[in-house]
Amino acid sequence: MGTDLTALLLSSVFLGVGFIIAKYFPEASLLAGVFLVGLAILNIALFFAT
């Protein structure tokens, strides 16, 4: 699996999980924030790794 495809897959997973947590569990918005910040960190790390 190529790096670009892996990055897209992981980003989609983080974004999806963060969105689901924020939508269905509003009291867990901190957890959703952690997933969305994790998505941003992953994208930045992959940008510098390539």
C-alpha positions in Angstrom: 0.0 0.0 0.0 1.4 3.4 -1.0 2.1 6.1 1.5 -0.5 8.4 0.0 -3.2 5.8 0.2 -2.2 4.9 3.8 -2.4 8.6 4.8 -5.8 9.0 3.2 -7.1 5.9 4.9 -5.8 6.9 8.3 -7.0 10.5 7.9 -10.5 9.2 7.0 -10.6 6.9 10.0 -9.6 9.7 12.4 -12.0 12.2 10.8 -14.9 9.7 10.8 -14.4 8.6 14.5 -14.1 12.2 15.6 -17.3 13.1 13.7 -19.2 10.2 15.1 -18.2 10.9 18.7 -19.1 14.6 18.3 -22.5 13.8 16.7 -23.7 11.0 19.0 -21.9 11.8 22.2 -21.9 15.6 22.7 -20.7 15.2 26.3 -17.5 13.5 24.9 -16.5 16.5 22.8 -13.0 16.4 24.4 -12.5 12.9 23.1 -13.7 14.0 19.7 -11.2 16.9 19.9 -8.4 14.5 20.6 -9.3 12.5 17.5 -9.5 15.6 15.3 -6.2 16.9 16.7 -4.7 13.5 16.1 -5.8 13.8 12.5 -4.1 17.2 12.1 -0.9 15.9 13.7 -0.9 12.8 11.4 -1.3 15.0 8.3 1.5 17.3 9.4 3.8 14.4 10.2 3.1 12.7 6.9 3.7 16.1 5.1 7.2 16.4 6.6 8.0 12.7 6.1 7.5 12.8 2.4 
